[in-house]
Amino acid sequence: MPSELLTERIGPVLVLTISDPATRNTLSAQVISAGIESLGVAESDPAVRVVVLRGAGDHFCAGGNVSGLIERRAAGRDTQRQMIDRLHQLVEAIRVFPKPVIAAVEGAAAGAGFGLALAADMIVASREARFMLSYAKLGLSPDAGTSWHLLQSLPRALVQQLVWLADPVPVATLHAMGLVNAVAEPGSALTDSMAIAERLCAMAPNALASAKELVNQAPGRTLNQQLACEREHFIDNLFHPNGDEGLRAFIAKRPPEFSSP
């Protein structure tokens, strides 16, 4: 039976769980399609403020299912092209999703699983989690945006080493490099992610969306272009009802009560 995506609402947080513990939560067409659909529904639901992505059991996601790859190789290039295009749609959906996405990582985050974690806005990982790009061991090359995301933060030579040699990267190393936001005790990645999600849920959704868009688009802009975009976002948020609430709360020295867009 292929892996499935479980959904659970915990207050304003939507928890998406990749579930197939027997394969360390490898990806299936069902999981990918369900992830895209779930994010689409959550985007239009004002009650959802944050999404947490995790894996069932002891692991986050081991990436592609090798048996599935063998089947698609036998079926031909178009079959694999369709699968990888859908995977990349999921990666893009996470990146452009206007609400915070947190990856709660336990155990293995390998291949495309590593890519999904990198696509999230924040990563909370167990100190025993293992991040790796195992493509070279199978005679394959990266997908799921791993090469692009890693090059945003790491030197080219180091990224090449990770891709070629496929050695597991210690969480402490990724934390020191800024790719992992917080290190949790084993079994506590979800709990610690929910604590961060609770803080984000108390913030103005429109301001969070603006900040995510500005950060995502900054690498492709000149300073002048980014300044112009910051100006427009700032003005929009200042004149949003949440801007009024934030200012009044600050003056009154009380916690703000921000509304959904």
C-alpha positions in Angstrom: 0.0 0.0 0.0 1.5 3.4 -1.0 2.1 6.1 1.6 -0.7 8.5 2.5 -1.0 12.0 3.8 -2.8 12.4 7.1 -4.3 15.7 8.1 -5.2 17.0 11.6 -6.3 20.3 12.8 -4.9 21.4 16.2 -6.6 24.8 16.8 -5.3 27.1 14.0 -2.5 24.7 13.1 -2.8 22.2 10.2 -0.6 19.2 10.8 0.3 17.2 7.6 1.8 13.8 8.2 3.4 11.7 5.6 2.5 8.2 6.6 4.2 4.9 5.6 6.5 4.0 8.5 7.5 0.7 6.9 9.3 2.6 4.1 10.4 5.5 6.4 7.6 7.5 4.8 8.7 7.5 1.2 6.7 9.6 -1.2 3.9 8.4 -3.4 1.7 10.1 -6.0 -1.1 10.1 -3.5 0.9 11.9 -0.9 2.1 14.5 -3.4 -1.3 15.2 -4.8 -2.9 15.3 -1.3 -0.2 17.8 -0.2 -0.9 20.1 -3.0 -4.6 19.9 -2.4 -4.3 20.4 1.3 -2.2 23.5 0.9 -4.7 24.9 -1.6 -7.6 24.4 0.8 -5.6 25.8 3.8 -4.7 28.9 1.8 -8.3 29.9 1.5 -9.3 28.9 5.1 -8.8 31.9 7.4 -9.0 29.6 10.4 -5.6 28.0 9.4 -2.7 30.1 10.5 0.3 27.7 10.3 1.1 24.4 8.7 3.4 21.8 10.2 4.8 19.0 8.0 6.0 15.8 9.6 6.5 12.1 9.1 4.7 9.3 10.9 6.7 7.3 13.5 10.5 7.7 13.8 11.3 9.3 10.5 10.4 12.4 8.4 10.6 11.2 4.8 13.1 9.0 3.0 12.3 10.5 -0.4 11.3 8.5 -3.4 10.2 4.9 -3.2 12.8 2.8 -5.0 10.2 0.2 -6.1 8.2 3.0 -7.6 11.2 4.3 -9.5 11.8 0.9 -10.9 8.2 0.7 -12.1 8.2 4.1 -13.6 11.5 3.4 -15.4 9.9 0.4 -17.0 6.8 2.5 -17.9 8.9 5.1 -19.7 10.1 8.7 -19.4 6.7 10.4 -19.6 5.5 8.5 -16.5 8.5 9.6 -14.5 8.3 13.1 -15.9 4.7 13.4 -14.6 5.6 12.2 -11.2 8.5 14.6 -10.8 6.5 17.5 -12.2 3.9 16.9 -9.5 6.6 16.6 -6.8 8.0 20.0 -8.0 4.5 21.5 -7.9 4.4 20.5 -4.2 7.8 22.1 -3.5 6.6 25.3 -5.2 3.2 25.1 -3.4 5.1 25.1 -0.1 7.3 28.0 -1.1 4.5 30.3 -2.3 2.0 29.3 0.4 1.3 32.6 2.2 1.2 31.1 5.7 4.2 29.8 7.7 5.2 26.2 7.0 7.3 24.4 9.6 9.0 21.0 9.0 9.2 18.9 12.1 12.0 16.4 11.4 12.7 13.2 13.2 15.0 10.5 11.9 15.7 10.4 8.2 15.1 13.3 5.8 16.7 11.9 2.6 16.6 12.9 -1.0 13.2 14.5 -1.8 12.4 14.3 1.9 15.4 16.6 2.5 14.0 18.8 -0.3 10.6 19.1 1.2 12.1 20.1 4.6 14.2 22.8 2.8 11.1 24.2 1.1 9.5 24.9 4.4 10.0 28.3 6.1 11.5 26.8 9.2 13.0 23.5 10.2 12.8 22.0 13.7 14.9 18.9 13.8 15.7 16.2 16.4 19.4 16.2 17.3 19.4 12.6 16.1 17.8 13.4 12.7 19.8 12.6 9.6 19.8 14.7 6.5 21.2 13.2 3.4 21.2 13.3 -0.4 21.4 9.7 -1.4 20.9 10.2 -5.2 24.5 9.4 -6.2 24.4 6.0 -4.5 21.6 5.1 -6.9 23.2 6.7 -10.0 20.8 9.6 -9.9 20.8 13.4 -9.6 19.0 15.7 -7.2 15.3 16.7 -7.5 12.8 18.5 -5.3 14.8 21.7 -5.4 17.5 20.4 -3.1 20.4 21.8 -5.2 18.7 25.3 -5.4 17.8 25.5 -1.8 21.2 24.4 -0.5 23.0 26.9 -2.8 21.0 29.7 -1.2 22.8 29.2 2.1 26.0 27.0 1.5 29.2 27.4 -0.5 29.1 25.7 -3.9 31.9 23.3 -3.0 30.1 22.1 0.0 26.9 21.6 -1.9 28.8 19.6 -4.5 30.3 17.4 -1.8 26.9 16.8 -0.2 25.4 15.8 -3.6 28.3 13.7 -4.8 29.4 11.8 -1.6 25.9 11.6 -0.1 27.2 11.6 3.5 24.7 12.3 6.2 24.9 15.8 7.6 24.7 16.2 11.4 21.9 18.4 12.6 24.4 20.5 14.6 26.2 21.3 11.4 23.0 22.4 9.6 22.0 24.4 12.7 25.3 26.2 12.7 24.9 27.0 9.0 21.4 28.4 9.5 19.5 25.7 7.6 17.9 24.2 10.8 16.2 26.8 13.0 15.9 24.8 16.2 17.3 21.5 17.5 14.9 19.3 19.6 15.3 16.4 21.8 14.5 13.1 20.1 10.8 12.7 19.8 10.1 16.3 20.5 10.4 17.9 17.0 6.6 18.1 16.7 6.1 19.5 20.2 8.8 22.2 19.6 7.3 23.0 16.2 3.9 23.5 17.7 5.4 25.9 20.3 6.8 28.0 17.4 3.5 27.7 15.5 1.7 29.0 18.6 3.8 32.1 18.5 3.2 32.6 14.8 -0.5 32.1 15.2 -0.6 35.2 17.5 0.9 37.4 14.7 -0.9 39.3 11.9 -1.4 36.8 9.0 -1.1 39.6 6.4 2.2 40.7 7.8 3.5 37.2 7.9 2.5 36.7 4.3 4.2 39.9 3.2 7.4 39.0 5.0 7.4 35.5 3.3 6.9 37.0 -0.1 9.6 39.6 0.4 12.1 37.1 1.6 11.3 34.6 -1.2 11.5 37.2 -4.0 14.5 39.2 -2.8 17.3 37.0 -4.4 15.9 37.8 -7.9 15.7 41.6 -7.4 18.0 44.5 -7.3 18.2 46.5 -4.0 16.2 49.3 -5.7 13.5 46.9 -6.7 13.3 45.3 -3.3 13.1 48.7 -1.6 10.1 49.5 -3.8 8.4 46.3 -2.9 9.1 46.8 0.8 7.5 50.2 0.6 4.3 48.9 -1.0 4.0 46.0 1.5 4.7 48.3 4.4 2.0 50.7 3.4 -0.5 47.9 2.7 0.1 46.5 6.2 0.0 49.8 7.9 -3.4 50.6 6.5 -4.7 47.1 7.1 -7.0 46.7 10.1 -4.3 44.6 11.8 -1.9 47.6 11.4 -4.4 49.7 13.4 -4.7 47.0 16.0 -1.0 46.5 16.4 -0.4 50.2 16.9 -3.2 50.6 19.4 -2.1 47.5 21.3 1.5 48.8 21.5 0.3 52.2 22.9 -2.0 50.5 25.4 0.7 48.0 26.4 -1.5 45.0 25.8 -1.2 41.9 23.5 -2.7 42.6 20.1 -5.6 40.6 18.8 -5.0 40.3 15.1 -7.7 39.1 12.7 -7.4 36.8 9.7 -7.4 38.6 6.3 
